[in-house]
Each structure stands twice: as structure tokens, then as C-alpha cells.
Amino acid sequence: MLISRALALAFTLLGLTSAVSRAAECAAPADPQLNAKGRAILAYYQQLQSRPELKLISGQFLNFGPGSSLHAAERIFATTGQWPAMIAADYTDFKTNWLDTATPNKIMIDYWRTGGLVSMGVHLNCPARAEGGGQRDKGIKIADVLAPGTPMHEHWLRQLDTLAAGLQELQAAGVVVLWRPMHEMNGGWFWWGAQEPKDFVVVWRQMFDYFTQSKGLHNLIWVYSPNHMDNAANFYPGDAYADLVGIDAYTDDIDPKHIQGYPTVSALNKPFGFTEFGPHGPEHPPGDYDYRRFLTGLETNFSRSRFFLSWDDKWNPAENQFAHEFYNDPRVITRDRLPVGLAGKIGPLDTGVAMQ
């Protein structure tokens, strides 16, 4: 028994050494202190990107704040027999005009422990409002959030502190987070959007430094996700401030006419994906989409794609057509097709990662 345990520990540590070694061969993470598990996950994305064939880490959004639940992922499993490789939620609580980290975190921790990957985002409250809310306020200058001694700056830091506390809870539980802040910044529908790119970049970098240096968060893989537009790469914060890149797109037609921005964003030399995808459009999808079209369109027109995140409700593959064929296609990576130990725990010591 002692020999068996010793061998198991040896193989576990060997797996960690191999994972870290492979991670070192890939591009350095944005956060130089990203933890070992985070480095292994980032290396996995990078290794997928380096391969010529289309392979997609599957992802499913699970709603906002207190409304977060595993329901959408459970629907996928019931329909296809597969779990998404990655789940995502949003810390925003629209009912209270603030944030709820507790509800999403419980779901994320539980899913991580089963071997699934985790992504988090937030529809930021407008710092010009003391009471919160105002995600779609107009006329806000994003640079003003960094003006010292102003109410707007105080509200901004209060929000960052709340977000950091939620992310620290995940870090304490061993969870690595694909952190996707200030999404669709190149569009004009959120208060942080359609700003001067240089001002946006300064604020992104301030959040990055505040979380990594001031708050000691070293479990974050940073994801840049503009909307699919010609200016999609204009707001990129720089290689030292982002790990993954992608575009958000809601359309039935997976081609360059209907999805713009791919050439410039995929050329940023970071693993590329569809950071949000939904058929039909951003509102009221009918739920009649043939999800096989998504795969065909990616392979034909967006072949550098390596991950996707489907939105909830009627955008969910399980609420559309041919979900079983889609999720069981060998090009789609589901939770059970991830490398053993990449996420979650595989034994008494949460250290080993066996890369594939």
C-alpha cells in the first residue's frame, strides 16, 4: 500500500513537472506570477492554437449573479450526453444594481472540482452612479474613473474591491479563472464602450495591475473580447496584459460578411475563440438553429478558433437543432475530453496535470 501511494505521488509530481515544462515552452502569461495550474491551462490553449486542425473548447454561459445556475449545462448533458468543457457566469446583479459573487462562485467551485474549466465576466456598474446600475449609461468618459479624489474614482475602486474579493474566494478554492472584463468595448452600448482606445487601454491596465499587484490575484487568465467589428483590435491592451483573445458574435451566418474583425484579432498571436456566440441575433432567437453550421463555418472561415462560449436561453445548443451531433463531434472538446487533471482535483494533492 505504501509503495502504491509513493508511486502515485511520484506520477502526480511528474505530471506537474511535465505540465510546467510545457507551459514554459509556450508564450509567457500576462501575469508573471500566474500560478502553476493557470500556466498549465494557458499552455493547453496555446498548444491547441499551434495545431493545424480545428479543435474547440466548448463553453456555456450560466446567467447573471443570483440567477446563475447549472441549468443550461444540465440541459446540454441531458440532450447530448456531454458536459461543456467550460462554464461561465457574470457577477452582475441587475436587481440590486450591484454585484453578487457568492452564487456564481459556488457553481464555479463545484464545476471546477468535477474537472471543468471556469470563466467569469461582469457587466460593470457605472461609477458615475453612487447607487450602482447604469450599465448602458451614455456620455461617460472612461478616463475619469482614474481621477484621484473624485467620487467616480471611489465608486470604481469599491467595485474593483468587490470583484477582487469574489475572485480571491475562487483563488483560495484553487480555481483558475478565465477573466473577461469590459467586453464589447468597441461598441457603443455599454458605458465603457466606444471610448478613445488609449483611454480604455489605460483603464484595462489599471484593473490588471490592481488585481495582480495590489490584490495578489494570480489565478486569472485575462481574456480580451471585443464585438465583431472592423475596429475589434483597436482596443487591445497589449501582450503583457492579455492571454486569450476573441470576438463576440450573434448571427446564423458564420462567414466574413456577417462576422468582422477576425483577421486583426486572430493576428494578435494569442489563442483565439468566439468569446460569445449565439445564433440569430442579440435578441429573441427562435431556437431553430442547426449548430452544425457553426462548426462548418468556423472550419471554412475562422479556422484559428480554439474555444467558444454559447450564451444562455435560446442561444444554448440544447435549445436548438442537432445539439447531439454538435457536442459529440470530435472537433468539440467537452469536459471529459480535457486532459486529466487540467482543472479540479485528481487526488489527495491538487498538483498533477497530465497534458495530452
Secondary structure per residue as TSV (DSSP state, phi and psi in degrees):
chain	resnum	aa	ss	phi	psi
A	1	M	-	360.0	-44.2
A	2	L	H	-63.9	-39.0
A	3	I	H	-64.0	-42.2
A	4	S	H	-62.0	-43.5
A	5	R	H	-66.0	-38.6
A	6	A	H	-64.1	-41.8
A	7	L	H	-65.1	-41.2
A	8	A	H	-61.5	-42.8
A	9	L	H	-64.9	-39.8
A	10	A	H	-62.0	-44.2
A	11	F	H	-67.8	-35.2
A	12	T	H	-62.0	-48.3
A	13	L	H	-66.8	-34.8
A	14	L	H	-62.6	-40.3
A	15	G	H	-62.0	-41.9
A	16	L	H	-63.7	-45.1
A	17	T	H	-60.2	-43.2
A	18	S	H	-62.9	-42.7
A	19	A	H	-64.4	-45.2
A	20	V	H	-64.8	-39.4
A	21	S	H	-61.7	-44.8
A	22	R	H	-66.0	-38.4
A	23	A	H	-61.7	-37.5
A	24	A	H	-65.5	-27.5
A	25	E	H	-75.5	-18.1
A	26	C	S	-91.2	177.9
A	27	A	-	-61.1	144.5
A	28	A	-	-66.1	145.9
A	29	P	-	-69.2	158.3
A	30	A	S	-59.3	-44.3
A	31	D	S	-87.5	110.9
A	32	P	T	-59.8	-19.8
A	33	Q	T	-102.8	15.5
A	34	L	-	-52.0	133.9
A	35	N	-	-69.3	169.4
A	36	A	H	-60.6	-41.1
A	37	K	H	-64.8	-41.0
A	38	G	H	-62.8	-40.3
A	39	R	H	-63.9	-39.2
A	40	A	H	-65.5	-40.8
A	41	I	H	-66.6	-45.0
A	42	L	H	-62.1	-41.3
A	43	A	H	-61.3	-35.7
A	44	Y	H	-63.3	-45.7
A	45	Y	H	-60.3	-43.0
A	46	Q	H	-66.1	-38.3
A	47	Q	H	-67.3	-38.2
A	48	L	H	-61.2	-40.9
A	49	Q	H	-64.0	-31.4
A	50	S	H	-77.3	-12.3
A	51	R	S	-88.3	149.4
A	52	P	S	-75.8	-27.7
A	53	E	S	-81.9	152.4
A	54	L	-	-72.9	119.6
A	55	K	-	-136.3	130.2
A	56	L	E	-123.8	119.4
A	57	I	E	-72.8	118.1
A	58	S	-	-78.1	144.8
A	59	G	E	-143.6	149.4
A	60	Q	E	-139.3	130.2
A	61	F	E	-78.6	142.9
A	62	L	E	-122.6	24.4
A	63	N	E	91.9	-176.1
A	64	F	E	-107.1	139.6
A	65	G	G	40.3	-122.9
A	66	P	G	-67.9	-13.8
A	67	G	G	-86.0	-3.2
A	68	S	-	-64.5	136.3
A	69	S	-	-158.1	166.9
A	70	L	S	-83.1	5.7
A	71	H	H	-54.4	-48.2
A	72	A	H	-63.0	-40.1
A	73	A	H	-68.5	-37.1
A	74	E	H	-64.6	-36.5
A	75	R	H	-63.3	-40.3
A	76	I	H	-62.7	-45.1
A	77	F	H	-63.8	-42.8
A	78	A	H	-64.5	-31.3
A	79	T	H	-87.3	-34.1
A	80	T	H	-117.3	-17.1
A	81	G	S	78.7	9.1
A	82	Q	-	-127.7	148.3
A	83	W	-	-100.4	144.7
A	84	P	B	-58.1	143.7
A	85	A	S	-65.9	-30.2
A	86	M	E	-135.1	141.1
A	87	I	E	-116.9	158.7
A	88	A	E	-142.8	153.1
A	89	A	E	-146.6	177.9
A	90	D	E	-131.2	135.1
A	91	Y	-	-76.1	-4.9
A	92	T	E	-72.9	136.9
A	93	D	E	-115.5	97.8
A	94	F	T	-67.5	-25.1
A	95	K	T	-71.4	-36.5
A	96	T	T	-98.6	-2.1
A	97	N	T	58.8	34.0
A	98	W	E	-145.2	-137.9
A	99	L	E	-130.7	148.3
A	100	D	-	-130.6	109.6
A	101	T	-	-97.0	-22.3
A	102	A	H	-65.7	-48.0
A	103	T	H	-65.3	-51.9
A	104	P	H	-60.7	-37.8
A	105	N	H	-61.8	-39.3
A	106	K	H	-61.3	-43.4
A	107	I	H	-64.6	-43.1
A	108	M	H	-63.4	-43.9
A	109	I	H	-63.7	-44.4
A	110	D	H	-62.9	-42.4
A	111	Y	H	-69.8	-39.7
A	112	W	H	-56.6	-42.3
A	113	R	H	-67.4	-19.5
A	114	T	T	-87.9	-2.5
A	115	G	T	102.6	12.2
A	116	G	-	-95.6	153.8
A	117	L	E	-85.0	162.2
A	118	V	E	-134.1	134.4
A	119	S	E	-129.0	142.4
A	120	M	E	-132.2	146.4
A	121	G	E	-139.2	-176.4
A	122	V	-	-158.4	134.5
A	123	H	-	-87.9	97.3
A	124	L	-	-62.5	136.8
A	125	N	-	-69.1	147.3
A	126	C	-	-73.1	121.6
A	127	P	T	-69.9	-8.7
A	128	A	T	-75.6	-10.5
A	129	R	-	-108.9	119.4
A	130	A	T	-64.9	-29.9
A	131	E	T	-86.2	-3.4
A	132	G	-	85.7	-173.6
A	133	G	-	77.3	-159.3
A	134	G	-	72.0	31.5
A	135	Q	T	-59.4	-27.7
A	136	R	T	-109.3	22.9
A	137	D	-	-62.3	149.5
A	138	K	S	-109.0	161.1
A	139	G	S	77.4	15.0
A	140	I	-	-90.2	132.1
A	141	K	-	-93.5	114.2
A	142	I	G	-61.5	-29.4
A	143	A	G	-63.2	-23.9
A	144	D	G	-68.3	-18.9
A	145	V	G	-67.6	-16.6
A	146	L	G	-102.6	8.4
A	147	A	-	-77.8	111.1
A	148	P	T	-60.7	145.8
A	149	G	T	78.1	6.2
A	150	T	S	-102.3	152.8
A	151	P	H	-56.5	-36.6
A	152	M	H	-62.9	-41.4
A	153	H	H	-66.1	-40.6
A	154	E	H	-63.7	-43.0
A	155	H	H	-64.8	-36.5
A	156	W	H	-63.6	-47.3
A	157	L	H	-66.4	-36.2
A	158	R	H	-61.4	-40.5
A	159	Q	H	-68.0	-43.6
A	160	L	H	-61.2	-38.6
A	161	D	H	-64.0	-40.0
A	162	T	H	-66.1	-43.6
A	163	L	H	-63.2	-43.4
A	164	A	H	-62.2	-38.1
A	165	A	H	-62.9	-40.0
A	166	G	H	-65.5	-42.9
A	167	L	H	-69.6	-31.2
A	168	Q	H	-66.5	-35.5
A	169	E	H	-61.7	-41.2
A	170	L	H	-67.8	-39.2
A	171	Q	H	-61.6	-42.3
A	172	A	H	-63.6	-28.3
A	173	A	T	-86.4	2.3
A	174	G	T	84.9	10.6
A	175	V	-	-88.0	129.1
A	176	V	-	-89.8	135.7
A	177	V	E	-118.9	128.2
A	178	L	E	-78.9	104.5
A	179	W	E	-94.9	120.7
A	180	R	E	-123.5	79.6
A	181	P	-	-90.0	159.0
A	182	M	S	48.4	48.3
A	183	H	T	-68.5	160.5
A	184	E	T	53.4	38.2
A	185	M	T	-67.8	-15.3
A	186	N	T	-87.4	-5.0
A	187	G	S	-99.7	167.9
A	188	G	S	-103.4	19.2
A	189	W	S	-96.0	-17.0
A	190	F	S	-109.0	156.6
A	191	W	T	-61.9	-27.2
A	192	W	T	-87.6	0.7
A	193	G	S	-93.5	162.0
A	194	A	S	55.8	37.4
A	195	Q	-	-93.2	176.2
A	196	E	-	-63.2	124.4
A	197	P	H	-52.1	-39.9
A	198	K	H	-64.5	-34.4
A	199	D	H	-70.9	-40.7
A	200	F	H	-61.2	-44.5
A	201	V	H	-60.2	-41.6
A	202	V	H	-61.4	-41.2
A	203	V	H	-70.1	-42.0
A	204	W	H	-56.2	-47.7
A	205	R	H	-65.8	-34.3
A	206	Q	H	-64.5	-43.7
A	207	M	H	-61.3	-44.3
A	208	F	H	-57.6	-50.4
A	209	D	H	-66.3	-38.5
A	210	Y	I	-64.6	-43.3
A	211	F	I	-71.1	-44.4
A	212	T	I	-80.6	-42.3
A	213	Q	I	-91.0	-49.6
A	214	S	I	-78.1	-36.9
A	215	K	S	-101.2	-7.4
A	216	G	-	66.1	33.2
A	217	L	-	-89.6	110.9
A	218	H	-	-125.0	31.4
A	219	N	S	-118.9	18.4
A	220	L	E	-109.7	129.0
A	221	I	E	-103.3	117.9
A	222	W	E	-87.7	129.7
A	223	V	E	-119.1	122.8
A	224	Y	E	-96.0	121.3
A	225	S	-	-139.4	82.8
A	226	P	-	-75.3	170.1
A	227	N	B	-78.5	158.4
A	228	H	S	-75.4	95.9
A	229	M	S	-147.0	165.0
A	230	D	T	-61.6	-27.1
A	231	N	T	-92.4	20.1
A	232	A	T	-61.1	-29.7
A	233	A	T	-92.9	-4.8
A	234	N	T	-67.1	-22.1
A	235	F	T	-103.5	9.0
A	236	Y	-	-58.6	127.0
A	237	P	-	-79.4	-6.7
A	238	G	-	112.8	153.8
A	239	D	G	-60.7	-27.9
A	240	A	G	-81.8	2.2
A	241	Y	G	-130.7	7.8
A	242	A	-	-149.6	147.3
A	243	D	S	-112.9	-39.4
A	244	L	E	-125.0	154.3
A	245	V	E	-135.7	160.7
A	246	G	E	-172.9	-174.5
A	247	I	E	-135.6	147.8
A	248	D	E	-93.5	131.2
A	249	A	E	-148.4	134.1
A	250	Y	E	-124.7	102.6
A	251	T	-	-167.1	154.3
A	252	D	S	-79.8	-25.1
A	253	D	-	-101.4	112.6
A	254	I	-	-97.0	75.4
A	255	D	S	-149.4	164.8
A	256	P	T	-63.6	-22.4
A	257	K	T	-68.7	-36.6
A	258	H	T	-100.7	-15.6
A	259	I	S	-128.5	109.8
A	260	Q	-	-106.1	162.3
A	261	G	-	98.2	-12.0
A	262	Y	H	-60.5	-45.9
A	263	P	H	-57.1	-42.8
A	264	T	H	-78.6	-38.0
A	265	V	H	-73.7	-41.3
A	266	S	H	-68.8	-19.4
A	267	A	T	-82.4	-1.0
A	268	L	T	-74.0	-1.9
A	269	N	S	65.5	35.0
A	270	K	S	-124.7	153.9
A	271	P	-	-52.9	131.4
A	272	F	E	-110.9	143.5
A	273	G	E	-154.3	177.1
A	274	F	E	-92.3	98.8
A	275	T	E	-69.1	-21.5
A	276	E	E	-146.0	138.3
A	277	F	E	-140.7	140.9
A	278	G	E	-153.6	137.0
A	279	P	S	-70.2	161.7
A	280	H	S	79.2	-75.7
A	281	G	-	179.4	-177.0
A	282	P	S	-73.5	-5.5
A	283	E	S	-139.8	142.4
A	284	H	-	50.2	55.6
A	285	P	-	-68.1	142.7
A	286	P	-	-78.5	-16.0
A	287	G	S	80.2	30.6
A	288	D	-	-120.6	21.4
A	289	Y	-	-81.3	137.2
A	290	D	B	-85.4	102.5
A	291	Y	T	-66.9	-12.3
A	292	R	H	-65.3	-25.7
A	293	R	H	-64.0	-32.5
A	294	F	H	-62.9	-47.8
A	295	L	H	-62.6	-46.3
A	296	T	H	-61.0	-43.4
A	297	G	H	-65.9	-39.4
A	298	L	H	-65.4	-45.7
A	299	E	H	-64.1	-34.7
A	300	T	H	-79.8	-41.6
A	301	N	H	-118.2	-20.4
A	302	F	-	-135.9	56.9
A	303	S	T	-70.7	-12.7
A	304	R	T	-83.6	0.2
A	305	S	E	-66.1	136.0
A	306	R	E	-131.9	-1.0
A	307	F	E	-159.2	160.2
A	308	F	E	-149.0	156.5
A	309	L	E	-130.1	109.8
A	310	S	E	-79.7	141.6
A	311	W	-	-79.2	174.1
A	312	D	S	-86.6	-174.2
A	313	D	G	59.1	-132.5
A	314	K	G	-76.6	1.5
A	315	W	G	-87.3	-19.1
A	316	N	S	-58.9	133.0
A	317	P	G	-52.6	-35.4
A	318	A	G	-68.3	-16.3
A	319	E	G	-96.4	5.9
A	320	N	S	-123.7	-162.1
A	321	Q	B	-100.3	147.6
A	322	F	S	60.9	33.5
A	323	A	H	-63.6	-38.6
A	324	H	H	-62.4	-46.2
A	325	E	H	-64.6	-39.0
A	326	F	H	-64.4	-51.9
A	327	Y	H	-73.8	-17.2
A	328	N	T	-103.1	7.2
A	329	D	S	-70.7	136.8
A	330	P	T	-62.6	-15.5
A	331	R	T	-79.8	-13.0
A	332	V	E	-100.6	123.1
A	333	I	E	-91.0	116.9
A	334	T	B	-100.7	179.0
A	335	R	G	-59.1	-41.2
A	336	D	G	-76.9	-7.5
A	337	R	G	-99.8	0.3
A	338	L	S	-71.0	153.4
A	339	P	-	-56.1	139.8
A	340	V	T	-59.9	126.8
A	341	G	T	83.4	1.7
A	342	L	S	-60.4	-42.9
A	343	A	S	-122.3	161.0
A	344	G	S	70.5	-160.2
A	345	K	-	-113.5	141.0
A	346	I	-	-116.7	0.7
A	347	G	S	179.4	-165.9
A	348	P	S	-59.9	-31.4
A	349	L	S	-113.2	126.0
A	350	D	T	-86.7	69.0
A	351	T	T	-130.0	-29.8
A	352	G	-	-85.8	139.0
A	353	V	-	-136.0	117.9
A	354	A	-	-99.8	103.2
A	355	M	-	-77.5	151.2
A	356	Q	-	-114.1	360.0
